[in-house]
Structure formats: C-alpha cells, structure tokens
C-alpha cells in the first residue's frame, strides 16, 4: 500500500513539474525582437525597387541602393491585405514579413525616390506608424493606401500630388493636421472619414472635387474653409462633423452642383456660422445646403 501511495505522489510531482515548465516557458511572440530587413521588389512596370526596415523605420524606395537617380517616377504595385489568387494581387512584401510585426513595430514610414503612385492597400493597417514622409514627384495615392494607420499624427502632402483616392486615410484617428498643396484637385470617397482628431481644414485654390463622405464623421473638426475652385462637392462630404462651428465660403454665386454636402439636416448647421462674401447672404439663404445654416454672416 505504501508503495502505491509513494508511486502516486511521485506521479503528481512529475505532473506538477511539467506544468510548471510549460507555464514559465517564455512566449516567443512576446519576446521576439524586430530584425532589420533589406529586400528588392518590382514596380508595376517590372523595374526593381527596394524596401528596408530597421529600428522602427520602414523605407520604400523606387531605387536599389546601387542605382543612380534618373528623375523619372515609378508606380508602386496595387496590393491586397492578404494574398488572393482570385484577384491576382499579392499583399505588400513589408506587410507580411516574418522579421517584424507590420502593425506594431513600424513607427515611421518613408516613401522616397520619385514614386508617382502609391499602390492600393500598400500601408493599410500600419497602426504603430506616427510619421509619414511622402516622395517628391508623387501624383496619386491609391485606395486604402494608409487607411487604419491609427497612430499617424500629421500629414504634409507632396507638392505634385493631384489625387487622393477612396479611403486612402480612412480611420486615421490621430491625424491632427493636414498641410494641403497647390496642385491637389481630387479627394475620393471616404478618403479622410473618421479622422476624428482633425480640427480644421483649409483647402487651396487647386481643389476641384470632394467625393461622397470625403471628410464624414471627422468629429473634432471645428473650422472649414472651402475655396472658389471647389465646385464639385458630393453627397455627405462633411456629414456628421458634429463640432463644426464656422464654415467659410468664397463664391459670389453659390454653385448649383453642391446640394447636400453636409448631410440631411445635420445638427451642427443650427449652431455653426456660415461666412459668405459681402452682398451674397440672400443668395445663400435661398439655396441648399447653405440655407440649412441658421446664422449666415457677410464678410
């Protein structure tokens, strides 16, 4: 009997030791440190480009380290979040690399070397990136290129940028300011919607088109300045921006093409002030969506 009890206790001790070893075993995912990477990839035209990661900094360059700047722009490929043979599009090579965690290890994104176009989904979901540097010569940012980059704090658009496509910066909740350029003409559907930390928007005279819900649900937005050039502002472009207190417009005659840029009966229109050119108040009072504003002031 004593022998059986001793054997049973010995077995329990062995089981306890085994569980203790498993419990105290280091979590390889938690302790894994990001490792430097330097690799090549192809542009849309099949030319060689280069990307690297080190110490939190992701650099995506048109040129390999050995190449000489030729001054001509390249187009970055379009990507999907995950490889999908149905659409014949891969995920971005830096988004799935095993040496680092794309969502959390990257704190800075640099797009350099005369890129003309940044591909769809190229940096979507890079949630740790706080800063973004865009390439000289960049003309277009593709759909969802930077959507869900929730730590990104500010955005300075490159001088040559003309188009920002749909959902490009969707749900970038930490962006506090955007410095627009003099060549930007087009901002796509939901391009900046749910950028909740934005407080003011002052577009330059080049802007022509704001697509549906371009800045919808930017709940921190308080001031809006719309240039004369922007005559194509689509449905709900500024809908549900609940804190807007002042809107500045500069048309001598309100464009007929703008009818529901602020949504249907958005509550902020009851409290916000619409500033219009001198002598035009009656024109704005007679035309939607401007007639929704209870307070219209000539300046």
HUCORRA-V301209 format. One record per backbone hydrogen bond with DSSP energy under -0.5 kcal/mol. CO is the residue of the C=O (numbers start at 0). NH is the residue of the N-H. If there is no record, write none. Layout:
CO,NH / CO,NH
This chain:
0,4 / 1,5 / 2,6 / 3,7 / 4,8 / 5,9 / 6,10 / 7,11 / 8,12 / 9,13 / 10,14 / 11,15 / 12,16 / 13,17 / 14,18 / 15,19 / 16,20 / 17,21 / 18,22 / 19,23 / 20,24 / 21,24 / 25,27 / 26,30 / 27,31 / 36,52 / 38,50 / 40,48 / 42,45 / 46,42 / 48,40 / 49,60 / 50,38 / 51,58 / 52,36 / 53,56 / 55,57 / 55,106 / 55,107 / 56,53 / 56,58 / 57,109 / 58,51 / 58,60 / 59,111 / 60,49 / 63,66 / 73,75 / 73,115 / 73,116 / 74,43 / 79,91 / 83,86 / 83,87 / 83,88 / 88,83 / 89,79 / 91,94 / 91,95 / 96,99 / 98,34 / 99,101 / 100,104 / 100,105 / 102,127 / 104,106 / 106,129 / 106,130 / 107,57 / 108,132 / 109,59 / 109,111 / 111,61 / 113,73 / 115,138 / 115,139 / 116,75 / 116,118 / 117,141 / 118,121 / 119,78 / 122,125 / 124,126 / 125,128 / 129,152 / 129,153 / 130,108 / 132,110 / 134,137 / 138,161 / 138,162 / 139,117 / 139,141 / 140,164 / 141,144 / 142,120 / 144,122 / 145,148 / 146,124 / 147,149 / 148,151 / 152,175 / 152,176 / 154,156 / 154,178 / 157,160 / 161,184 / 161,185 / 162,140 / 163,187 / 164,167 / 165,143 / 166,169 / 167,145 / 168,171 / 169,147 / 170,172 / 171,174 / 175,198 / 176,154 / 177,179 / 178,156 / 184,207 / 184,208 / 185,163 / 186,210 / 187,190 / 188,166 / 189,192 / 190,168 / 191,194 / 192,170 / 193,195 / 194,197 / 198,221 / 198,222 / 200,224 / 203,206 / 207,231 / 208,186 / 209,233 / 210,213 / 211,189 / 212,215 / 213,191 / 214,217 / 215,193 / 216,218 / 217,220 / 221,244 / 221,245 / 222,200 / 223,247 / 224,202 / 224,226 / 226,229 / 228,230 / 231,209 / 231,233 / 233,236 / 234,212 / 235,238 / 236,214 / 237,240 / 238,216 / 239,241 / 240,243 / 244,272 / 245,223 / 246,274 / 247,225 / 254,257 / 256,258 / 259,235 / 259,262 / 260,237 / 262,264 / 265,268 / 266,269 / 266,270 / 267,270 / 267,271 / 268,293 / 271,294 / 272,246 / 272,274 / 273,275 / 273,296 / 274,248 / 275,298 / 276,279 / 279,282 / 279,283 / 280,284 / 281,285 / 283,286 / 286,289 / 286,290 / 288,291 / 289,292 / 293,295 / 294,273 / 296,275
